């Protein structure tokens, strides 16, 4: 599994792939112009190549345990661990 991080405007996305297959996307939205509220989103692949929003969580500065506890039941322990390591290694731009 690999995680690719992209940052556009007020959103940072962590795309988790297993080879060429997209497993899920963890997105951090700092709010319009970075002014908050800070929201994490988990998106799962949907029909026809769409990303379907599965859940959201307001966590301004989550620690690895918080992210893991939220993500593991949704994407599984291994995928949650990969995402949390990616966020820890390269955190998103935070909201003001």
N, C-alpha and C positions, 0 to 999 in steps of 0.2 A: 504494500500500500504506500502511496505517496500523497503528500499534501502540497497543493500549489496555492500561494497567497497572492491576492490581488487587492489593490486599493484604488478606488475610484470615488472622488468627491468625499462624501461623508460615510462611505461604507467600505469595510474590509471583509473580504471573503476568503475562506479556507475551503478549497475543494479537495475532497478526499476521493482518490481513485484507486481502484484495484486493477492494475494494468490500464486498459483503455476505458474501462467501465466506471462511470461516476457512481460512487456509493452514497454521498451526501455532501451538502454544503453547509458550513457553519458561517454565519454572517454576523458581523458587529456593525450596527447602525448607530453612529454618534449623533444622529438627529440633524436636521437641516442646519447647515453652516457650523456643525460641530457643537451646537448649543444644547444638545440632549433633547429628550431623555435618551439615555444609552440603553439600547435593546440588543440582545443576542437573539438570533433566529436560527433554527435548524430546518433545512429544506431537504426533502427526499425526492429522488427521481420519480416523476409522474408519467402518465401516458403521453405519447407523442413528443417526447423530449422536453417536457416541461419540468420545472422544479416546483414541487408543491410544498407550501409552508406547513410544517408539522407542529411546531411550537415556538413560543417566544419566552424570553426571561429577561427581566430588568436586572442587570448586574453591572454596575459601573466598573468595578475592578475585581472581577472574580478570581479567586485562587484556584489552583488546579483541582482541589477536592470538590469545590462547588460545581465547576464545569463537568467534572467526571460524574458526579452524582446526578446531574441533570441529563447528561448525554447518554450514559451507559444503558439505561432502560430503552432508549429510543434507537440507538445505532449499534449497540453491543459494546462490550468491554474493550475489545481490540481497536475498533474504530474510534471510540471515545478517547482511548489512550493516545492514538496517533494525532487526533485533533488537539488535544490538550498540550501535547509536546510541541506542536507547531505554534500554538498561541503563546506558549511560554517562551519559545525561542525567538519569536518575532511578533510581539503584541501589536494590537491595532492602535491607531491613533485614538486617544481618548476624547470623550466629550468634555466640554468646558464645565 
